[in-house]
Amino acid sequence: PPPTRWRESRPRGDTPCPAKPSPPSCSSCPSRRRPPAPPPPAPPPASEKPAKPALPPKPACLDAKGGCPGWEAYTYNDGIKAYNAQLGPYRTGAEAYARKLKAYADGSMAYANCEMQSMQ
């Protein structure tokens, strides 16, 4: 009768092949173990976004050929000085908010890359 198993079909005197070691599970393989993905970052609150100061209203007499009367020119000039004084704090707040937005964007990209690598 023909042999039913492979081992029976090999000639006598041959040494059997060593058993293949089973591959280690991913959790026991340090090169394949990935740390859990960090939680997605939270965006900075919109309430922290600084409000841009408003320009003072431009008097119509500025475009007129004769110019503005003294009191109107002085009032507009005072409004421009106040506006310029508000720009410094606004710029500081806007730069801080922009840094938070950049950190949020960078963190989001790192999170997305980590999630994509975990699916490979």
PDB file as gemmi writes it, atoms N, CA and C in Angstrom:
CRYST1    1.000    1.000    1.000  90.00  90.00  90.00 P 1                      
ATOM      1  N   PRO A   1       0.840  -1.200   0.000  1.00  0.00           N  
ATOM      2  CA  PRO A   1       0.000   0.000   0.000  1.00  0.00           C  
ATOM      3  C   PRO A   1       0.882   1.259   0.000  1.00  0.00           C  
ATOM      4  N   PRO A   2       0.422   2.319  -0.624  1.00  0.00           N  
ATOM      5  CA  PRO A   2       1.206   3.565  -0.654  1.00  0.00           C  
ATOM      6  C   PRO A   2       1.240   4.196   0.737  1.00  0.00           C  
ATOM      7  N   PRO A   3       2.329   4.919   1.007  1.00  0.00           N  
ATOM      8  CA  PRO A   3       2.433   5.541   2.326  1.00  0.00           C  
ATOM      9  C   PRO A   3       1.344   6.601   2.508  1.00  0.00           C  
ATOM     10  N   THR A   4       0.891   6.753   3.704  1.00  0.00           N  
ATOM     11  CA  THR A   4      -0.175   7.717   3.984  1.00  0.00           C  
ATOM     12  C   THR A   4       0.368   9.034   4.526  1.00  0.00           C  
ATOM     13  N   ARG A   5       1.563   8.992   5.083  1.00  0.00           N  
ATOM     14  CA  ARG A   5       2.137  10.229   5.615  1.00  0.00           C  
ATOM     15  C   ARG A   5       3.481  10.479   4.968  1.00  0.00           C  
ATOM     16  N   TRP A   6       3.907  11.728   4.947  1.00  0.00           N  
ATOM     17  CA  TRP A   6       5.167  12.088   4.319  1.00  0.00           C  
ATOM     18  C   TRP A   6       6.343  11.418   5.011  1.00  0.00           C  
ATOM     19  N   ARG A   7       6.343  11.381   6.307  1.00  0.00           N  
ATOM     20  CA  ARG A   7       7.478  10.823   7.039  1.00  0.00           C  
ATOM     21  C   ARG A   7       7.681   9.347   6.688  1.00  0.00           C  
ATOM     22  N   GLU A   8       6.613   8.701   6.386  1.00  0.00           N  
ATOM     23  CA  GLU A   8       6.759   7.291   6.021  1.00  0.00           C  
ATOM     24  C   GLU A   8       7.356   7.152   4.624  1.00  0.00           C  
ATOM     25  N   SER A   9       7.224   8.192   3.791  1.00  0.00           N  
ATOM     26  CA  SER A   9       7.697   8.061   2.426  1.00  0.00           C  
ATOM     27  C   SER A   9       9.185   8.377   2.291  1.00  0.00           C  
ATOM     28  N   ARG A  10       9.794   8.997   3.264  1.00  0.00           N  
ATOM     29  CA  ARG A  10      11.214   9.309   3.138  1.00  0.00           C  
ATOM     30  C   ARG A  10      12.019   8.036   3.371  1.00  0.00           C  
ATOM     31  N   PRO A  11      13.131   7.916   2.690  1.00  0.00           N  
ATOM     32  CA  PRO A  11      13.939   6.706   2.871  1.00  0.00           C  
ATOM     33  C   PRO A  11      14.530   6.651   4.267  1.00  0.00           C  
ATOM     34  N   ARG A  12      14.779   5.452   4.700  1.00  0.00           N  
ATOM     35  CA  ARG A  12      15.364   5.268   6.035  1.00  0.00           C  
ATOM     36  C   ARG A  12      16.776   5.792   6.051  1.00  0.00           C  
ATOM     37  N   GLY A  13      17.207   6.260   7.187  1.00  0.00           N  
ATOM     38  CA  GLY A  13      18.554   6.779   7.326  1.00  0.00           C  
ATOM     39  C   GLY A  13      18.600   8.294   7.193  1.00  0.00           C  
ATOM     40  N   ASP A  14      17.575   8.900   6.596  1.00  0.00           N  
ATOM     41  CA  ASP A  14      17.528  10.365   6.532  1.00  0.00           C  
ATOM     42  C   ASP A  14      17.202  10.910   7.906  1.00  0.00           C  
ATOM     43  N   THR A  15      17.792  12.044   8.210  1.00  0.00           N  
ATOM     44  CA  THR A  15      17.445  12.658   9.487  1.00  0.00           C  
ATOM     45  C   THR A  15      16.270  13.596   9.244  1.00  0.00           C  
ATOM     46  N   PRO A  16      15.335  13.626  10.131  1.00  0.00           N  
ATOM     47  CA  PRO A  16      14.183  14.507   9.927  1.00  0.00           C  
ATOM     48  C   PRO A  16      14.608  15.973  10.036  1.00  0.00           C  
ATOM     49  N   CYS A  17      13.907  16.815   9.333  1.00  0.00           N  
ATOM     50  CA  CYS A  17      14.180  18.256   9.409  1.00  0.00           C  
ATOM     51  C   CYS A  17      13.806  18.766  10.791  1.00  0.00           C  
ATOM     52  N   PRO A  18      14.584  19.710  11.279  1.00  0.00           N  
ATOM     53  CA  PRO A  18      14.202  20.256  12.582  1.00  0.00           C  
ATOM     54  C   PRO A  18      12.883  21.015  12.451  1.00  0.00           C  
ATOM     55  N   ALA A  19      12.138  21.004  13.493  1.00  0.00           N  
ATOM     56  CA  ALA A  19      10.853  21.700  13.486  1.00  0.00           C  
ATOM     57  C   ALA A  19      11.090  23.201  13.390  1.00  0.00           C  
ATOM     58  N   LYS A  20      10.254  23.843  12.611  1.00  0.00           N  
ATOM     59  CA  LYS A  20      10.366  25.292  12.475  1.00  0.00           C  
ATOM     60  C   LYS A  20       9.921  25.936  13.777  1.00  0.00           C  
ATOM     61  N   PRO A  21      10.723  26.879  14.260  1.00  0.00           N  
ATOM     62  CA  PRO A  21      10.259  27.548  15.479  1.00  0.00           C  
ATOM     63  C   PRO A  21       9.061  28.432  15.138  1.00  0.00           C  
ATOM     64  N   SER A  22       8.135  28.486  16.038  1.00  0.00           N  
ATOM     65  CA  SER A  22       6.970  29.329  15.779  1.00  0.00           C  
ATOM     66  C   SER A  22       7.384  30.787  15.948  1.00  0.00           C  
ATOM     67  N   PRO A  23       6.875  31.666  15.098  1.00  0.00           N  
ATOM     68  CA  PRO A  23       7.255  33.073  15.214  1.00  0.00           C  
ATOM     69  C   PRO A  23       6.754  33.649  16.530  1.00  0.00           C  
ATOM     70  N   PRO A  24       7.545  34.499  17.133  1.00  0.00           N  
ATOM     71  CA  PRO A  24       7.096  35.074  18.406  1.00  0.00           C  
ATOM     72  C   PRO A  24       5.890  35.968  18.179  1.00  0.00           C  
ATOM     73  N   SER A  25       5.088  36.053  19.191  1.00  0.00           N  
ATOM     74  CA  SER A  25       3.929  36.939  19.064  1.00  0.00           C  
ATOM     75  C   SER A  25       4.418  38.376  19.101  1.00  0.00           C  
ATOM     76  N   CYS A  26       3.624  39.258  18.577  1.00  0.00           N  
ATOM     77  CA  CYS A  26       4.033  40.663  18.449  1.00  0.00           C  
ATOM     78  C   CYS A  26       4.325  41.272  19.814  1.00  0.00           C  
ATOM     79  N   SER A  27       3.592  40.857  20.827  1.00  0.00           N  
ATOM     80  CA  SER A  27       3.794  41.473  22.142  1.00  0.00           C  
ATOM     81  C   SER A  27       5.122  41.065  22.764  1.00  0.00           C  
ATOM     82  N   SER A  28       5.679  39.915  22.331  1.00  0.00           N  
ATOM     83  CA  SER A  28       6.955  39.500  22.913  1.00  0.00           C  
ATOM     84  C   SER A  28       8.138  39.911  22.052  1.00  0.00           C  
ATOM     85  N   CYS A  29       7.869  40.501  20.900  1.00  0.00           N  
ATOM     86  CA  CYS A  29       8.944  40.906  20.001  1.00  0.00           C  
ATOM     87  C   CYS A  29       9.205  42.397  20.203  1.00  0.00           C  
ATOM     88  N   PRO A  30      10.356  42.758  20.793  1.00  0.00           N  
ATOM     89  CA  PRO A  30      10.567  44.176  21.073  1.00  0.00           C  
ATOM     90  C   PRO A  30      10.670  45.033  19.825  1.00  0.00           C  
ATOM     91  N   SER A  31      11.128  44.455  18.701  1.00  0.00           N  
ATOM     92  CA  SER A  31      11.261  45.274  17.500  1.00  0.00           C  
ATOM     93  C   SER A  31       9.905  45.575  16.877  1.00  0.00           C  
ATOM     94  N   ARG A  32       8.908  44.792  17.199  1.00  0.00           N  
ATOM     95  CA  ARG A  32       7.588  45.009  16.613  1.00  0.00           C  
ATOM     96  C   ARG A  32       6.622  45.679  17.583  1.00  0.00           C  
ATOM     97  N   ARG A  33       6.975  45.743  18.840  1.00  0.00           N  
ATOM     98  CA  ARG A  33       6.068  46.315  19.822  1.00  0.00           C  
ATOM     99  C   ARG A  33       6.009  47.818  19.611  1.00  0.00           C  
ATOM    100  N   ARG A  34       4.817  48.319  19.531  1.00  0.00           N  
ATOM    101  CA  ARG A  34       4.637  49.758  19.353  1.00  0.00           C  
ATOM    102  C   ARG A  34       3.950  50.297  20.609  1.00  0.00           C  
ATOM    103  N   PRO A  35       4.378  51.458  21.030  1.00  0.00           N  
ATOM    104  CA  PRO A  35       3.677  52.030  22.173  1.00  0.00           C  
ATOM    105  C   PRO A  35       2.275  52.437  21.744  1.00  0.00           C  
ATOM    106  N   PRO A  36       1.359  52.475  22.677  1.00  0.00           N  
ATOM    107  CA  PRO A  36       0.007  52.887  22.290  1.00  0.00           C  
ATOM    108  C   PRO A  36       0.026  54.323  21.789  1.00  0.00           C  
ATOM    109  N   ALA A  37      -0.858  54.590  20.875  1.00  0.00           N  
ATOM    110  CA  ALA A  37      -0.910  55.931  20.298  1.00  0.00           C  
ATOM    111  C   ALA A  37      -1.319  56.928  21.367  1.00  0.00           C  
ATOM    112  N   PRO A  38      -0.673  58.083  21.370  1.00  0.00           N  
ATOM    113  CA  PRO A  38      -1.085  59.100  22.339  1.00  0.00           C  
ATOM    114  C   PRO A  38      -2.469  59.607  21.966  1.00  0.00           C  
ATOM    115  N   PRO A  39      -3.182  60.172  22.917  1.00  0.00           N  
ATOM    116  CA  PRO A  39      -4.504  60.695  22.561  1.00  0.00           C  
ATOM    117  C   PRO A  39      -4.355  61.870  21.609  1.00  0.00           C  
ATOM    118  N   PRO A  40      -5.349  62.086  20.756  1.00  0.00           N  
ATOM    119  CA  PRO A  40      -5.242  63.212  19.836  1.00  0.00           C  
ATOM    120  C   PRO A  40      -5.182  64.520  20.629  1.00  0.00           C  
ATOM    121  N   PRO A  41      -4.403  65.483  20.137  1.00  0.00           N  
ATOM    122  CA  PRO A  41      -4.297  66.740  20.870  1.00  0.00           C  
ATOM    123  C   PRO A  41      -5.577  67.547  20.781  1.00  0.00           C  
ATOM    124  N   ALA A  42      -5.786  68.391  21.752  1.00  0.00           N  
ATOM    125  CA  ALA A  42      -6.954  69.264  21.755  1.00  0.00           C  
ATOM    126  C   ALA A  42      -6.565  70.617  21.170  1.00  0.00           C  
ATOM    127  N   PRO A  43      -7.417  71.180  20.331  1.00  0.00           N  
ATOM    128  CA  PRO A  43      -7.084  72.499  19.761  1.00  0.00           C  
ATOM    129  C   PRO A  43      -7.151  73.568  20.844  1.00  0.00           C  
ATOM    130  N   PRO A  44      -6.426  74.665  20.646  1.00  0.00           N  
ATOM    131  CA  PRO A  44      -6.534  75.747  21.622  1.00  0.00           C  
ATOM    132  C   PRO A  44      -7.942  76.336  21.573  1.00  0.00           C  
ATOM    133  N   PRO A  45      -8.472  76.734  22.709  1.00  0.00           N  
ATOM    134  CA  PRO A  45      -9.842  77.276  22.693  1.00  0.00           C  
ATOM    135  C   PRO A  45      -9.919  78.577  21.889  1.00  0.00           C  
ATOM    136  N   ALA A  46     -11.008  78.731  21.187  1.00  0.00           N  
ATOM    137  CA  ALA A  46     -11.198  79.938  20.374  1.00  0.00           C  
ATOM    138  C   ALA A  46     -11.305  81.178  21.258  1.00  0.00           C  
ATOM    139  N   SER A  47     -11.654  80.978  22.522  1.00  0.00           N  
ATOM    140  CA  SER A  47     -11.757  82.130  23.422  1.00  0.00           C  
ATOM    141  C   SER A  47     -10.390  82.764  23.690  1.00  0.00           C  
ATOM    142  N   GLU A  48      -9.306  82.020  23.442  1.00  0.00           N  
ATOM    143  CA  GLU A  48      -7.963  82.565  23.643  1.00  0.00           C  
ATOM    144  C   GLU A  48      -7.475  83.364  22.441  1.00  0.00           C  
ATOM    145  N   LYS A  49      -8.204  83.295  21.334  1.00  0.00           N  
ATOM    146  CA  LYS A  49      -7.802  84.046  20.140  1.00  0.00           C  
ATOM    147  C   LYS A  49      -8.007  85.532  20.415  1.00  0.00           C  
ATOM    148  N   PRO A  50      -6.946  86.323  20.281  1.00  0.00           N  
ATOM    149  CA  PRO A  50      -7.099  87.746  20.584  1.00  0.00           C  
ATOM    150  C   PRO A  50      -7.921  88.463  19.513  1.00  0.00           C  
ATOM    151  N   ALA A  51      -8.641  89.473  19.939  1.00  0.00           N  
ATOM    152  CA  ALA A  51      -9.439  90.262  19.007  1.00  0.00           C  
ATOM    153  C   ALA A  51      -8.574  91.385  18.452  1.00  0.00           C  
ATOM    154  N   LYS A  52      -8.602  91.515  17.144  1.00  0.00           N  
ATOM    155  CA  LYS A  52      -7.823  92.566  16.502  1.00  0.00           C  
ATOM    156  C   LYS A  52      -8.451  93.919  16.826  1.00  0.00           C  
ATOM    157  N   PRO A  53      -7.628  94.895  17.217  1.00  0.00           N  
ATOM    158  CA  PRO A  53      -8.206  96.213  17.522  1.00  0.00           C  
ATOM    159  C   PRO A  53      -8.783  96.856  16.251  1.00  0.00           C  
ATOM    160  N   ALA A  54      -9.837  97.622  16.439  1.00  0.00           N  
ATOM    161  CA  ALA A  54     -10.500  98.266  15.306  1.00  0.00           C  
ATOM    162  C   ALA A  54      -9.850  99.615  15.027  1.00  0.00           C  
ATOM    163  N   LEU A  55      -9.706  99.904  13.752  1.00  0.00           N  
ATOM    164  CA  LEU A  55      -9.197 101.216  13.354  1.00  0.00           C  
ATOM    165  C   LEU A  55     -10.243 102.275  13.688  1.00  0.00           C  
ATOM    166  N   PRO A  56      -9.800 103.447  14.058  1.00  0.00           N  
ATOM    167  CA  PRO A  56     -10.789 104.506  14.300  1.00  0.00           C  
ATOM    168  C   PRO A  56     -11.440 104.905  12.975  1.00  0.00           C  
ATOM    169  N   PRO A  57     -12.676 105.348  13.029  1.00  0.00           N  
ATOM    170  CA  PRO A  57     -13.342 105.734  11.777  1.00  0.00           C  
ATOM    171  C   PRO A  57     -12.622 106.921  11.130  1.00  0.00           C  
ATOM    172  N   LYS A  58     -12.454 106.800   9.845  1.00  0.00           N  
ATOM    173  CA  LYS A  58     -11.750 107.842   9.095  1.00  0.00           C  
ATOM    174  C   LYS A  58     -12.741 108.968   8.768  1.00  0.00           C  
ATOM    175  N   PRO A  59     -12.433 110.176   9.153  1.00  0.00           N  
ATOM    176  CA  PRO A  59     -13.360 111.270   8.837  1.00  0.00           C  
ATOM    177  C   PRO A  59     -13.365 111.562   7.335  1.00  0.00           C  
ATOM    178  N   ALA A  60     -14.512 111.931   6.834  1.00  0.00           N  
ATOM    179  CA  ALA A  60     -14.664 112.198   5.400  1.00  0.00           C  
ATOM    180  C   ALA A  60     -13.825 113.385   4.961  1.00  0.00           C  
ATOM    181  N   CYS A  61     -13.543 114.278   5.866  1.00  0.00           N  
ATOM    182  CA  CYS A  61     -12.800 115.476   5.489  1.00  0.00           C  
ATOM    183  C   CYS A  61     -11.345 115.182   5.131  1.00  0.00           C  
ATOM    184  N   LEU A  62     -10.847 113.995   5.487  1.00  0.00           N  
ATOM    185  CA  LEU A  62      -9.462 113.668   5.136  1.00  0.00           C  
ATOM    186  C   LEU A  62      -9.272 113.593   3.629  1.00  0.00           C  
ATOM    187  N   ASP A  63     -10.296 113.139   2.916  1.00  0.00           N  
ATOM    188  CA  ASP A  63     -10.208 113.033   1.460  1.00  0.00           C  
ATOM    189  C   ASP A  63     -10.620 114.321   0.756  1.00  0.00           C  
ATOM    190  N   ALA A  64     -11.146 115.243   1.505  1.00  0.00           N  
ATOM    191  CA  ALA A  64     -11.596 116.502   0.899  1.00  0.00           C  
ATOM    192  C   ALA A  64     -10.404 117.386   0.551  1.00  0.00           C  
ATOM    193  N   LYS A  65     -10.620 118.239  -0.404  1.00  0.00           N  
ATOM    194  CA  LYS A  65      -9.540 119.103  -0.881  1.00  0.00           C  
ATOM    195  C   LYS A  65      -9.088 120.096   0.192  1.00  0.00           C  
ATOM    196  N   GLY A  66      -9.980 120.561   0.977  1.00  0.00           N  
ATOM    197  CA  GLY A  66      -9.644 121.574   1.971  1.00  0.00           C  
ATOM    198  C   GLY A  66      -9.080 121.003   3.267  1.00  0.00           C  
ATOM    199  N   GLY A  67      -9.183 119.688   3.482  1.00  0.00           N  
ATOM    200  CA  GLY A  67      -8.667 119.100   4.712  1.00  0.00           C  
ATOM    201  C   GLY A  67      -9.694 119.134   5.832  1.00  0.00           C  
ATOM    202  N   CYS A  68      -9.237 118.776   7.009  1.00  0.00           N  
ATOM    203  CA  CYS A  68     -10.112 118.683   8.175  1.00  0.00           C  
ATOM    204  C   CYS A  68      -9.920 119.892   9.080  1.00  0.00           C  
ATOM    205  N   PRO A  69     -10.993 120.260   9.792  1.00  0.00           N  
ATOM    206  CA  PRO A  69     -10.804 121.272  10.810  1.00  0.00           C  
ATOM    207  C   PRO A  69      -9.926 120.702  11.928  1.00  0.00           C  
ATOM    208  N   GLY A  70      -9.296 121.556  12.697  1.00  0.00           N  
ATOM    209  CA  GLY A  70      -8.335 121.138  13.706  1.00  0.00           C  
ATOM    210  C   GLY A  70      -8.859 120.104  14.682  1.00  0.00           C  
ATOM    211  N   TRP A  71     -10.053 120.320  15.246  1.00  0.00           N  
ATOM    212  CA  TRP A  71     -10.571 119.398  16.259  1.00  0.00           C  
ATOM    213  C   TRP A  71     -10.791 118.002  15.686  1.00  0.00           C  
ATOM    214  N   GLU A  72     -11.242 117.897  14.420  1.00  0.00           N  
ATOM    215  CA  GLU A  72     -11.506 116.584  13.807  1.00  0.00           C  
ATOM    216  C   GLU A  72     -10.187 115.867  13.501  1.00  0.00           C  
ATOM    217  N   ALA A  73      -9.195 116.603  13.065  1.00  0.00           N  
ATOM    218  CA  ALA A  73      -7.887 116.017  12.795  1.00  0.00           C  
ATOM    219  C   ALA A  73      -7.242 115.524  14.090  1.00  0.00           C  
ATOM    220  N   TYR A  74      -7.366 116.328  15.166  1.00  0.00           N  
ATOM    221  CA  TYR A  74      -6.787 115.923  16.455  1.00  0.00           C  
ATOM    222  C   TYR A  74      -7.498 114.691  17.016  1.00  0.00           C  
ATOM    223  N   THR A  75      -8.797 114.616  16.861  1.00  0.00           N  
ATOM    224  CA  THR A  75      -9.560 113.466  17.351  1.00  0.00           C  
ATOM    225  C   THR A  75      -9.146 112.199  16.596  1.00  0.00           C  
ATOM    226  N   TYR A  76      -9.012 112.322  15.274  1.00  0.00           N  
ATOM    227  CA  TYR A  76      -8.601 111.159  14.480  1.00  0.00           C  
ATOM    228  C   TYR A  76      -7.170 110.744  14.831  1.00  0.00           C  
ATOM    229  N   ASN A  77      -6.297 111.715  15.020  1.00  0.00           N  
ATOM    230  CA  ASN A  77      -4.912 111.428  15.395  1.00  0.00           C  
ATOM    231  C   ASN A  77      -4.848 110.736  16.752  1.00  0.00           C  
ATOM    232  N   ASP A  78      -5.659 111.160  17.707  1.00  0.00           N  
ATOM    233  CA  ASP A  78      -5.706 110.498  19.018  1.00  0.00           C  
ATOM    234  C   ASP A  78      -6.209 109.053  18.880  1.00  0.00           C  
ATOM    235  N   GLY A  79      -7.178 108.848  18.000  1.00  0.00           N  
ATOM    236  CA  GLY A  79      -7.686 107.494  17.755  1.00  0.00           C  
ATOM    237  C   GLY A  79      -6.609 106.590  17.152  1.00  0.00           C  
ATOM    238  N   ILE A  80      -5.799 107.122  16.244  1.00  0.00           N  
ATOM    239  CA  ILE A  80      -4.706 106.355  15.633  1.00  0.00           C  
ATOM    240  C   ILE A  80      -3.648 106.019  16.682  1.00  0.00           C  
ATOM    241  N   LYS A  81      -3.344 106.962  17.575  1.00  0.00           N  
ATOM    242  CA  LYS A  81      -2.368 106.699  18.645  1.00  0.00           C  
ATOM    243  C   LYS A  81      -2.880 105.595  19.572  1.00  0.00           C  
ATOM    244  N   ALA A  82      -4.165 105.625  19.906  1.00  0.00           N  
ATOM    245  CA  ALA A  82      -4.741 104.581  20.762  1.00  0.00           C  
ATOM    246  C   ALA A  82      -4.701 103.222  20.054  1.00  0.00           C  
ATOM    247  N   TYR A  83      -4.989 103.242  18.753  1.00  0.00           N  
ATOM    248  CA  TYR A  83      -4.935 102.004  17.956  1.00  0.00           C  
ATOM    249  C   TYR A  83      -3.515 101.435  17.963  1.00  0.00           C  
ATOM    250  N   ASN A  84      -2.528 102.277  17.733  1.00  0.00           N  
ATOM    251  CA  ASN A  84      -1.131 101.825  17.734  1.00  0.00           C  
ATOM    252  C   ASN A  84      -0.721 101.281  19.098  1.00  0.00           C  
ATOM    253  N   ALA A  85      -1.243 101.850  20.168  1.00  0.00           N  
ATOM    254  CA  ALA A  85      -0.928 101.365  21.515  1.00  0.00           C  
ATOM    255  C   ALA A  85      -1.529  99.971  21.758  1.00  0.00           C  
ATOM    256  N   GLN A  86      -2.654  99.686  21.116  1.00  0.00           N  
ATOM    257  CA  GLN A  86      -3.302  98.379  21.281  1.00  0.00           C  
ATOM    258  C   GLN A  86      -2.644  97.292  20.435  1.00  0.00           C  
ATOM    259  N   LEU A  87      -1.882  97.686  19.419  1.00  0.00           N  
ATOM    260  CA  LEU A  87      -1.274  96.692  18.519  1.00  0.00           C  
ATOM    261  C   LEU A  87      -0.210  95.856  19.214  1.00  0.00           C  
ATOM    262  N   GLY A  88       0.557  96.423  20.150  1.00  0.00           N  
ATOM    263  CA  GLY A  88       1.604  95.666  20.847  1.00  0.00           C  
ATOM    264  C   GLY A  88       1.044  94.470  21.606  1.00  0.00           C  
ATOM    265  N   PRO A  89       0.077  94.700  22.518  1.00  0.00           N  
ATOM    266  CA  PRO A  89      -0.517  93.551  23.227  1.00  0.00           C  
ATOM    267  C   PRO A  89      -1.225  92.568  22.291  1.00  0.00           C  
ATOM    268  N   TYR A  90      -1.862  93.118  21.229  1.00  0.00           N  
ATOM    269  CA  TYR A  90      -2.525  92.222  20.273  1.00  0.00           C  
ATOM    270  C   TYR A  90      -1.505  91.314  19.607  1.00  0.00           C  
ATOM    271  N   ARG A  91      -0.376  91.878  19.202  1.00  0.00           N  
ATOM    272  CA  ARG A  91       0.655  91.077  18.528  1.00  0.00           C  
ATOM    273  C   ARG A  91       1.191  89.992  19.456  1.00  0.00           C  
ATOM    274  N   THR A  92       1.431  90.336  20.720  1.00  0.00           N  
ATOM    275  CA  THR A  92       1.916  89.342  21.693  1.00  0.00           C  
ATOM    276  C   THR A  92       0.907  88.204  21.839  1.00  0.00           C  
ATOM    277  N   GLY A  93      -0.370  88.554  21.974  1.00  0.00           N  
ATOM    278  CA  GLY A  93      -1.411  87.524  22.112  1.00  0.00           C  
ATOM    279  C   GLY A  93      -1.566  86.696  20.851  1.00  0.00           C  
ATOM    280  N   ALA A  94      -1.472  87.347  19.690  1.00  0.00           N  
ATOM    281  CA  ALA A  94      -1.615  86.634  18.418  1.00  0.00           C  
ATOM    282  C   ALA A  94      -0.454  85.664  18.207  1.00  0.00           C  
ATOM    283  N   GLU A  95       0.757  86.064  18.570  1.00  0.00           N  
ATOM    284  CA  GLU A  95       1.915  85.165  18.427  1.00  0.00           C  
ATOM    285  C   GLU A  95       1.796  83.971  19.364  1.00  0.00           C  
ATOM    286  N   ALA A  96       1.318  84.200  20.590  1.00  0.00           N  
ATOM    287  CA  ALA A  96       1.135  83.090  21.536  1.00  0.00           C  
ATOM    288  C   ALA A  96       0.073  82.117  21.015  1.00  0.00           C  
ATOM    289  N   TYR A  97      -1.013  82.654  20.484  1.00  0.00           N  
ATOM    290  CA  TYR A  97      -2.074  81.806  19.941  1.00  0.00           C  
ATOM    291  C   TYR A  97      -1.575  81.033  18.720  1.00  0.00           C  
ATOM    292  N   ALA A  98      -0.774  81.687  17.881  1.00  0.00           N  
ATOM    293  CA  ALA A  98      -0.216  81.015  16.704  1.00  0.00           C  
ATOM    294  C   ALA A  98       0.714  79.874  17.118  1.00  0.00           C  
ATOM    295  N   ARG A  99       1.484  80.065  18.188  1.00  0.00           N  
ATOM    296  CA  ARG A  99       2.349  78.971  18.683  1.00  0.00           C  
ATOM    297  C   ARG A  99       1.508  77.788  19.152  1.00  0.00           C  
ATOM    298  N   LYS A 100       0.395  78.080  19.836  1.00  0.00           N  
ATOM    299  CA  LYS A 100      -0.489  76.996  20.287  1.00  0.00           C  
ATOM    300  C   LYS A 100      -1.108  76.266  19.097  1.00  0.00           C  
ATOM    301  N   LEU A 101      -1.480  77.020  18.069  1.00  0.00           N  
ATOM    302  CA  LEU A 101      -2.045  76.388  16.865  1.00  0.00           C  
ATOM    303  C   LEU A 101      -1.011  75.517  16.167  1.00  0.00           C  
ATOM    304  N   LYS A 102       0.237  75.982  16.114  1.00  0.00           N  
ATOM    305  CA  LYS A 102       1.296  75.193  15.481  1.00  0.00           C  
ATOM    306  C   LYS A 102       1.552  73.921  16.273  1.00  0.00           C  
ATOM    307  N   ALA A 103       1.575  74.038  17.606  1.00  0.00           N  
ATOM    308  CA  ALA A 103       1.763  72.851  18.439  1.00  0.00           C  
ATOM    309  C   ALA A 103       0.612  71.867  18.236  1.00  0.00           C  
ATOM    310  N   TYR A 104      -0.606  72.389  18.087  1.00  0.00           N  
ATOM    311  CA  TYR A 104      -1.761  71.527  17.831  1.00  0.00           C  
ATOM    312  C   TYR A 104      -1.622  70.826  16.481  1.00  0.00           C  
ATOM    313  N   ALA A 105      -1.205  71.564  15.452  1.00  0.00           N  
ATOM    314  CA  ALA A 105      -1.043  70.964  14.123  1.00  0.00           C  
ATOM    315  C   ALA A 105       0.065  69.913  14.137  1.00  0.00           C  
ATOM    316  N   ASP A 106       1.181  70.213  14.805  1.00  0.00           N  
ATOM    317  CA  ASP A 106       2.282  69.242  14.876  1.00  0.00           C  
ATOM    318  C   ASP A 106       1.860  67.997  15.656  1.00  0.00           C  
ATOM    319  N   GLY A 107       1.152  68.199  16.764  1.00  0.00           N  
ATOM    320  CA  GLY A 107       0.665  67.061  17.549  1.00  0.00           C  
ATOM    321  C   GLY A 107      -0.340  66.223  16.778  1.00  0.00           C  
ATOM    322  N   SER A 108      -1.191  66.873  16.004  1.00  0.00           N  
ATOM    323  CA  SER A 108      -2.168  66.143  15.198  1.00  0.00           C  
ATOM    324  C   SER A 108      -1.473  65.305  14.133  1.00  0.00           C  
ATOM    325  N   MET A 109      -0.420  65.862  13.536  1.00  0.00           N  
ATOM    326  CA  MET A 109       0.316  65.116  12.515  1.00  0.00           C  
ATOM    327  C   MET A 109       1.022  63.910  13.145  1.00  0.00           C  
ATOM    328  N   ALA A 110       1.621  64.110  14.307  1.00  0.00           N  
ATOM    329  CA  ALA A 110       2.290  62.996  14.988  1.00  0.00           C  
ATOM    330  C   ALA A 110       1.281  61.916  15.363  1.00  0.00           C  
ATOM    331  N   TYR A 111       0.109  62.325  15.823  1.00  0.00           N  
ATOM    332  CA  TYR A 111      -0.934  61.361  16.186  1.00  0.00           C  
ATOM    333  C   TYR A 111      -1.390  60.577  14.956  1.00  0.00           C  
ATOM    334  N   ALA A 112      -1.616  61.288  13.843  1.00  0.00           N  
ATOM    335  CA  ALA A 112      -2.065  60.615  12.616  1.00  0.00           C  
ATOM    336  C   ALA A 112      -1.000  59.635  12.114  1.00  0.00           C  
ATOM    337  N   ASN A 113       0.261  60.031  12.154  1.00  0.00           N  
ATOM    338  CA  ASN A 113       1.341  59.123  11.729  1.00  0.00           C  
ATOM    339  C   ASN A 113       1.411  57.890  12.617  1.00  0.00           C  
ATOM    340  N   CYS A 114       1.243  58.080  13.910  1.00  0.00           N  
ATOM    341  CA  CYS A 114       1.270  56.946  14.835  1.00  0.00           C  
ATOM    342  C   CYS A 114       0.112  55.989  14.559  1.00  0.00           C  
ATOM    343  N   GLU A 115      -1.070  56.552  14.306  1.00  0.00           N  
ATOM    344  CA  GLU A 115      -2.220  55.710  14.001  1.00  0.00           C  
ATOM    345  C   GLU A 115      -2.013  54.939  12.701  1.00  0.00           C  
ATOM    346  N   MET A 116      -1.408  55.589  11.691  1.00  0.00           N  
ATOM    347  CA  MET A 116      -1.171  54.901  10.419  1.00  0.00           C  
ATOM    348  C   MET A 116      -0.144  53.789  10.610  1.00  0.00           C  
ATOM    349  N   GLN A 117       0.892  54.035  11.408  1.00  0.00           N  
ATOM    350  CA  GLN A 117       1.906  52.996  11.635  1.00  0.00           C  
ATOM    351  C   GLN A 117       1.306  51.827  12.408  1.00  0.00           C  
ATOM    352  N   SER A 118       0.362  52.092  13.287  1.00  0.00           N  
ATOM    353  CA  SER A 118      -0.216  50.988  14.052  1.00  0.00           C  
ATOM    354  C   SER A 118      -1.064  50.080  13.164  1.00  0.00           C  
ATOM    355  N   MET A 119      -1.501  50.580  12.004  1.00  0.00           N  
ATOM    356  CA  MET A 119      -2.289  49.751  11.100  1.00  0.00           C  
ATOM    357  C   MET A 119      -1.432  48.921  10.161  1.00  0.00           C  
ATOM    358  N   GLN A 120      -0.129  49.163  10.137  1.00  0.00           N  
ATOM    359  CA  GLN A 120       0.728  48.413   9.234  1.00  0.00           C  
ATOM    360  C   GLN A 120       1.053  47.051   9.777  1.00  0.00           C  
TER     361      GLN A 120                                                      
END                                                                             
